[in-house]
Amino acid sequence: MSFAAVAAGLAAAPAHAAADRALGEYLSAECATCHAGTAPKAGAIPPLAGMPADQFTALIMTYRSGIRDNAAMRNIAKQLSEEDVAALAAYYEGLKAP
């Protein structure tokens, strides 16, 4: 399954409309350990603030499915429920991008 196929499938889902941003803020504490950077740099861990919800969700799903290969992110993605992913996506989308 390609990244584009995952993204297209998720774009049709209205999960982000009802996402709980407060839950996303709570869950983001673990993400901030690595993703609290300011500006994206080539090869660096990217900041999540301002990332569109559909892009965030698609990326998490590619880690979960193994399309993107990163052991730490794969483990984290597999532990997140669909509600958790939607909440994180809504939270990060609502933050100002660096």
HELIX and SHEET records of a PDB file:
HELIX    1   1 PHE A    3  ALA A   11  1                                   9    
HELIX    2   2 ALA A   15  ALA A   18  5                                   4    
HELIX    3   3 ARG A   21  HIS A   35  1                                  15    
HELIX    4   4 ALA A   53  SER A   65  1                                  13    
HELIX    5   5 ALA A   71  GLN A   79  1                                   9    
HELIX    6   6 GLU A   82  GLU A   93  1                                  12    
END                                                                             
